Amino acid sequence: MVAAALALAGCSDGGTEEPPPSVGAPTIEELVAADRPLNIAHGGGDQAHPHSTAFAFAESVLEGADVLELDVQLTSDGVLVVHHDETLDRTTGATGPVVERTLAELRALDAAHWWSRCWPCRDRPAGEYSYRGIRTGERPPPAGYIPDDFAVPTFRQIATRFPDLPLDIEIKGGQHVDPAEVARVLAAELRELDRVESSVVVSFDSAVIQEFHALAPEVAVSPGLQELTAWLVDGQPLAGHYSVIQIPPTSGGVPVLSAEVVERAHAEGLDVWVWAARAAEEQAQVYRDWLGLGVDGVIAGRPAEMTAARGWFEQGRHEPGS
């Protein structure tokens, strides 16, 4: 996995370098069957690297990520890109909805413009935005990378650049987003890229997930907010095609994650992946605490911290008397 990331770092849009031989990503079914907690890089590790850039995804692989978590949006010319928000304001030097830009316009933007150690803060001295200007040629990229690695990537670029990594893909909603169209394009691309078995798709909107599942029933999906709430609060069963639930530790100040919730999920054949609700939770000790509750994966903003947490957890689990 590390060798693949090093070899792939710096590949250009034009594909001037041949990718290394790939053994193919594990399927979601294989991930669920695995007996090791998964390190799932949230946006490539958005608390440690510029959110959702190829640079971030490559660095997260070097740090031990098993799965790449990403969000998809559509451009005005119908291309699926990897970007967290429906607008450009928090990451690039531009403003406005992603869907109002062409792919060419998006690719010209600096996707690391606002990243700093306190991201998403905007009030730091310019020098603290340490990757600003690499995309636009104002400063050199780190060794092994090129300016394109700090642009807004297409979904196709990430899916093909990291062929050995499963994908956890979120379809976003929003004022400017047509999630049904995103679902249609995503379903088609997953088939075209042979990523059907190595991807899981999630959305906060249960209706979007149901629509995507109707379009691509062969792709794994996670339940949306409405279904999860009914399962957690009312005890209603989830549909049989779900194998993974993705939850925060708390929601609106109300605890969500507990050993009892994990035990119940496992009893129903569901893996539990947890994502941080606050930046302060993105640290090894917190990740380790979650692993102690029995979760099967952590969607980590700091993948290196999750690697450390998993090491501590596994060492403790295998110590005599543990």
N, C-alpha and C positions, 0 to 999 in steps of 0.2 A: 504494500500500500504506500509506504514512504517512498520507495523507489519510483513508483508510478507518479507520485506528486512531483518529485524532483524532475523527472523526465518531461512531464507535461508543463511545468512552470515556464512561462514565456512563450508558449505556442501562440502564433498570431491568428487573426481572423482568417487569413488566407490559407492556413493549414500548411505552412512551409516545412514543418517538421512532422515526420511520421510518428504517430503515437506508438507506444510500446505494446507488445502483445498483451491482450486482456483475457483474464479468466472469466470475466463477467461478474456483475454485482450479485451478491446473495439475494435470493427472493425474499419478499416480506414473510412468506410462510417459514422460510429458514430462519429469519431473524427472530420470529416469535418462538420458534422451537429451541433457540440457543439458550444456553445456561449461563450467560454472562451479561451483565448490565451494559446497555448500549450508550455510547458517547455520540450524541446527535447534535451536530454543530448548527446552532441557531443563526441563520443568515451567514454561515461561515465563521461564527463566533463574533457577533456584533459588538461585544464589550471589549474585545481584544484586537479587532481588525475592522477596516472600513466595511460597513454592512453590505452584504450581498454582492461583493466584487469577486472576480475570479481570484484575485490575490488572497482574499479572506478564505475562500473555499480551499485553495491550495495549502495555505498555512494551517488551516484546521486539520487537514489530513495529516500533515507532518506532526501535529500535536496529538494525534491518536483518534480522530473522529472516525466513527464507523458508518455514519449516515449523515447526509447533507440535508438540512432543513432549509427550505426556501419558499418564497412567495412569488406568485406570477401575476403579471399585468399585461394588458394588450396595448400596443402602440396604435396610432391613428391609421397606420397602413396594415394593421392586422397581424403584427408579429408578437409572439409571446416573449416577454422579457422577464428577468428576475429582478424584482424591486419590491420592497416591503410595503411602502405607503402608496396610496393612490395618487399622491402629489410628490413633487420633486424637492420640496422645500427643506426637508430635514437632512438630506445627504449631499445634494449637488449645490452648485452655486446658482441654480435656476429656480424658478417657482412655477406653480400651476400643475394641472393634472398630467399624468403620464400619457393618458389616452389622447391628449391633444397634440402630441409630438410624434413625428415620424421616427422610424428606427434610426435613420441617419442623424437626425437632430439629437436623439437620446445618446447615441454612441459618441457624439462630440463632447458630451458633458463630463465633468469631473465628479465621479461618484464618491470620491473620498474627500470632497471639499470641506465638509463639516466634521469629519471624524477627528476626535481627540481622545485622550484618556478619560475625559469626563463626558463623552458623547451621551446624549445629544446637546450638550451645552453650546451656546453660541457666543459667549462673552469672554472668551479667553484671548490672550495675545496671539497674533497671527502665527507666530513661531510654534505654538503648541498644536497647530493643525498640521501634523507632521507628514501627511501624505498629500497635502494640497499642492496642486500644480504638477504632479507627476503625469497625470493624464494629458495635460495640455503642453507638456514639454518644458515647463519652467524649472523643473528639478529632475535629477535622474532617478530611475526606479531602483529598488533594492536589487542586489545581485540575483540573477536568475529570473527576473521578471521584466516585462515590457510595459509601456504606457497603457496599452489596451487592457491590461489586467486591472486597471483602476477606472474603467468605464462601466456603464450599465450593461451587463451581459445579456445575451439572449438565453432563453431556456435551452435551446438546442446546443449552444456552446458549453453550458455547464454539464448537460446530460452526456455529451460526447467527450468532453475533456476529462471527466472522472467516471469512466465506464465501470469501474469496480466498486463504486459507492452507491448503495441504495439511496433513494430520494424520498423525503417527506415534504410533500408539496401542499401549500395552502392556497386556496382560491379566496381572494379578498373580496369583500363587498365595499360599498361606499357610494357616495353621491354621484361620482363620475364613472362608475364601473358597471358593466353589464356582465355579471357573473355567469349567466347562462352561455354567453358567447365565449367567455374565457374557458368554461367547462368543455364546450364543443371543440375548441382549438386544442386544448390540452389533451383531450381524449385521442384526437387524431395524431398528435405529435408523439404521444407515448407509444402508440402502435407503430408509427413509422420508425421510431428510434429503437424499437425492441426494448422498451422500458416498462412494459405492462406488468411484469411479475416483480420487478425490483423497485416499485414505487408504491407509496401510500398517499392518498389524497384526503385533505381535511379542509373544513371551512367552519366558521362560527355559525353559519346559516344552514340549518338542517335541510331546508328545501334545496339548496344548492348541491349538497352532498347526494340527496336522493336523485336529483336530475343528472348529476355526473354518473352515479351508479347505473342509471338507466341507459346512459350513453355507452358506458364501458364497464359492464358487470364483472369483467375479468380482472379489473384493477382493484386492489385493496383500498378501502376507505375507512376513515374514522368518523364517529358520530359528531354531529353539530351540537350547538349549545342547547337547543330545545330538547333534543333526545337525551343528552347527558343530564340535564336538570331533572327530567322525568325519571331517569334511572337512579340518580343520586338521592333525590328528595322523596319521590313517590314510590320508589321500588319497582317501577315498570321495567320489564325486560327490554334489552336492546335487540335489534334485528340480528338474525343469525349470521349475516355476512360480515359482521364486524369482528375483528380479532385484536384491535388495538384501540384503547382510549387515550386521549391526550388532554391532560388536565393541569391547572395551576394548583399551587399549594393552598391558596386562598382566593376568594372572589368577593369583592366588596366588603372585605374584612371578615367574611365568614369562612371558616376552615373547610377545605375541600379534601385535601390529601390526609389520609390516616392509614394506619396499619389495617384497620377494619375495612376501609374502602378497597385497599389493595387485595386483601384476602377475599373479599366478595368478588372482585373482578376476576381473580385467578380461578375461583370456584366456578365461574361462568365461562371460563376459557378465554379470558381477555388479558392481554398484556397492558401494563400501565406505563405510559411515558409522561413525565412531568416537565412543565416549563415554568421558568421563574416569572413571578408577577412583579418583582421589583429588582432594580439593578443591585441592591445590597445583598440579594440572595445568590448572586453569581460568584460564588466562592467555594473552594474545595470542601470546607467543613459543612456547609449547607448541603452540597451535593451528597456528601457522605451520609448525612442524617437522612436524606431521602432514600438513599440506597438501603439504609438500615430498616426502613419501613417496608422494603421488599419491592420497590419499583423496578421495572424492567429496562427503563431508559431515562436519561436526563437530556432534555433539549437545552443545551448549554450555550450561554453567551461567551463563556471562557472554556473552550475545549481542553486546554492544557490543565486547567484546574479540575476538570472532570476526570481526566486521565489520572491525576494524582489521587483524587478521591476514590476512584475505582481500585487503584493499587492498594490504598490503605484498607479499603473495605474487604478486598479479596484476601489480603494478608491476615486480617483479623478473623475472617470466616474460616480460614484453614489452620489457624493456630490450635494447638492441643487444648481441648476443653472448651472450645468456642462453639 
